[in-house]
Amino acid sequence: MAKSSIRMSAEERRESVVRAAMIEFARSGYRGTSTESIARRVGVSQPYLFRLFPGKQAMFTAAAERCIEETWQVFDEASHGMTGEDAARAMSDAYMGLVEDRDRLMMQMQLYVSVFAERTGGEDEIGATARVLWEELFNRVKERIGGDVKNATEFFAHGMLINTLVALGYPQDHWVWAGFEEAGDESSANEGSG
């Protein structure tokens, strides 16, 4: 086999770096993650990383963008062709599967923490990017469920509760999850009475 056929292209290597960065940032946060740990996970040198990305912040931004975009892809696929409550329920169910990947969930949570940490240091580049990403996701969900801000807010409020329960390690059969089942039953009862 020729040596060039087993080498990754720069784009494939960049993809590997983004995936590795998501894991490293999820586990150690922005401040606690070194570019060395990302390079080690990918199996490349730090100088090579910097040929693909200008710095650690660019790697974090790429990881955050990927995390939010993958969340939308899961929502979009689950709710394709649906609107309203049906779309919200489908996206919510899909999100439960998505957050079983703890690294993906923690990358999302680290994004929020990193915005706060950066702002305490007097900077806001990560925050500016995070707000754009989050707003895009919010607007996509809002449109999918019918354009109502209140319903979109409730959807994301439930999502944040899911994030909290999963991050804290509550198994899905723990009583703290019971409210989700009751909300689903209540929603079904309301649909039947309409």
C-alpha positions as CSV (number, residue, x, y, z in Angstrom):
1,M,0.0,0.0,0.0
2,A,1.4,3.4,-0.9
3,K,2.2,5.6,2.0
4,S,0.1,8.5,0.7
5,S,-3.1,6.3,0.6
6,I,-3.0,5.9,4.4
7,R,-2.4,9.5,5.2
8,M,-5.2,11.7,6.2
9,S,-6.0,14.8,4.3
10,A,-5.8,18.2,6.1
11,E,-9.6,18.3,6.2
12,E,-9.8,14.8,7.7
13,R,-7.1,15.7,10.3
14,R,-9.0,18.9,11.1
15,E,-12.1,16.8,11.7
16,S,-10.1,14.6,14.0
17,V,-8.8,17.7,15.9
18,V,-12.4,19.0,16.3
19,R,-13.6,15.6,17.7
20,A,-10.6,15.4,20.0
21,A,-11.1,19.0,21.1
22,M,-14.8,18.3,22.0
23,I,-13.7,15.4,24.3
24,E,-10.8,17.3,25.9
25,F,-12.8,20.5,26.4
26,A,-15.8,18.5,27.7
27,R,-13.7,16.8,30.3
28,S,-11.4,19.7,31.4
29,G,-13.0,22.9,30.3
30,Y,-11.5,25.7,28.3
31,R,-8.9,26.8,30.8
32,G,-8.1,23.2,31.9
33,T,-7.4,21.9,28.5
34,S,-4.0,22.1,26.9
35,T,-3.4,22.1,23.2
36,E,-0.9,19.4,24.0
37,S,-3.7,17.1,25.3
38,I,-5.6,17.7,22.1
39,A,-2.6,16.9,19.9
40,R,-1.9,13.8,22.0
41,R,-5.5,12.5,21.5
42,V,-5.3,13.1,17.8
43,G,-1.7,11.7,17.5
44,V,-0.2,14.8,16.0
45,S,2.3,17.4,17.1
46,Q,1.3,20.8,18.6
47,P,2.9,22.6,15.7
48,Y,0.7,20.6,13.3
49,L,-2.4,21.6,15.3
50,F,-1.4,25.3,14.8
51,R,-1.3,24.7,11.0
52,L,-4.9,23.7,11.2
53,F,-6.1,26.2,13.8
54,P,-4.6,29.5,14.8
55,G,-4.9,28.8,18.5
56,K,-6.7,27.1,21.4
57,Q,-9.7,29.5,21.1
58,A,-10.2,28.6,17.5
59,M,-10.2,24.9,18.4
60,F,-12.8,25.6,21.2
61,T,-14.9,27.6,18.8
62,A,-14.9,24.8,16.3
63,A,-15.8,22.3,19.0
64,A,-18.6,24.5,20.2
65,E,-19.9,25.0,16.7
66,R,-19.9,21.3,16.1
67,C,-21.6,20.6,19.3
68,I,-24.5,23.0,18.6
69,E,-24.8,22.0,15.0
70,E,-25.0,18.3,15.9
71,T,-27.7,19.1,18.4
72,W,-29.7,20.8,15.6
73,Q,-29.1,17.9,13.2
74,V,-30.5,15.5,15.8
75,F,-33.5,17.7,16.4
76,D,-34.1,18.3,12.6
77,E,-33.9,14.6,11.8
78,A,-36.2,13.6,14.6
79,S,-38.9,16.2,13.8
80,H,-38.6,16.3,10.0
81,G,-42.1,17.1,8.6
82,M,-43.6,17.9,12.0
83,T,-44.6,21.1,13.7
84,G,-46.0,22.2,17.0
85,E,-46.2,19.8,20.0
86,D,-45.4,16.8,17.8
87,A,-42.1,18.4,16.7
88,A,-41.3,19.4,20.3
89,R,-42.0,15.9,21.6
90,A,-39.9,14.3,18.9
91,M,-37.0,16.7,19.5
92,S,-37.2,16.2,23.3
93,D,-37.1,12.4,22.9
94,A,-34.2,12.7,20.5
95,Y,-32.3,14.9,22.9
96,M,-32.5,12.2,25.6
97,G,-30.6,10.0,23.3
98,L,-28.2,12.7,22.4
99,V,-27.2,13.6,25.9
100,E,-26.4,9.9,26.8
101,D,-23.1,10.9,25.2
102,R,-21.6,12.5,28.3
103,D,-18.8,14.2,26.4
104,R,-21.2,15.9,24.1
105,L,-23.4,17.1,26.9
106,M,-20.4,18.3,28.9
107,M,-19.0,20.1,25.9
108,Q,-22.3,22.0,25.8
109,M,-22.1,22.8,29.5
110,Q,-18.5,23.8,29.3
111,L,-19.4,26.3,26.6
112,Y,-21.7,28.1,29.1
113,V,-19.1,27.9,31.8
114,S,-16.4,29.2,29.5
115,V,-18.4,32.3,28.6
116,F,-18.7,33.2,32.2
117,A,-15.1,32.5,33.0
118,E,-13.9,34.6,30.0
119,R,-16.2,37.5,31.0
120,T,-14.7,37.5,34.5
121,G,-11.4,38.1,32.8
122,G,-12.7,41.0,30.9
123,E,-13.0,39.3,27.5
124,D,-16.1,38.1,25.5
125,E,-15.0,36.5,22.2
126,I,-16.2,33.0,23.3
127,G,-19.4,34.6,24.6
128,A,-20.1,36.5,21.4
129,T,-19.7,33.2,19.4
130,A,-21.7,31.2,21.9
131,R,-24.6,33.6,21.9
132,V,-24.8,33.5,18.1
133,L,-24.7,29.7,18.1
134,W,-27.4,29.4,20.8
135,E,-29.6,32.0,19.2
136,E,-29.5,30.2,15.9
137,L,-30.4,26.9,17.6
138,F,-33.2,28.6,19.6
139,N,-34.6,30.2,16.4
140,R,-34.5,26.9,14.5
141,V,-36.4,25.1,17.3
142,K,-38.8,28.0,17.7
143,E,-39.7,27.9,14.0
144,R,-40.0,24.1,14.0
145,I,-42.5,24.1,16.8
146,G,-44.6,26.9,15.4
147,G,-42.8,30.2,15.9
148,D,-44.0,30.8,19.5
149,V,-41.2,32.2,21.8
150,K,-43.0,30.9,25.0
151,N,-43.1,27.4,23.7
152,A,-39.5,27.5,22.6
153,T,-38.5,28.8,26.0
154,E,-40.4,26.0,27.7
155,F,-38.6,23.5,25.4
156,F,-35.2,24.8,26.3
157,A,-36.1,25.0,30.0
158,H,-36.9,21.3,29.9
159,G,-33.6,20.7,28.0
160,M,-31.6,22.5,30.7
161,L,-33.3,20.4,33.4
162,I,-32.4,17.3,31.4
163,N,-28.8,18.6,31.2
164,T,-28.7,19.1,34.9
165,L,-30.1,15.6,35.8
166,V,-27.8,13.8,33.3
167,A,-24.7,15.8,34.4
168,L,-25.4,15.0,38.0
169,G,-25.6,11.3,37.1
170,Y,-29.2,10.6,37.9
171,P,-30.3,7.3,36.2
172,Q,-33.4,7.6,34.1
173,D,-35.4,5.4,36.5
174,H,-34.7,7.8,39.5
175,W,-37.8,9.6,40.8
176,V,-36.5,13.0,39.8
177,W,-37.3,12.1,36.2
178,A,-41.0,11.4,37.0
179,G,-42.1,15.0,36.2
180,F,-41.2,14.4,32.5
181,E,-43.5,11.4,32.4
182,E,-46.3,13.4,34.1
183,A,-45.8,16.3,31.7
184,G,-46.1,13.9,28.8
185,D,-49.3,12.3,30.3
186,E,-50.8,15.8,30.9
187,S,-50.0,16.8,27.3
188,S,-51.7,13.7,26.0
189,A,-54.7,14.3,28.2
190,N,-54.9,18.0,27.0
191,E,-54.7,16.8,23.3
192,G,-57.6,14.4,23.9
193,S,-59.8,17.0,25.5
194,G,-59.4,19.5,22.6
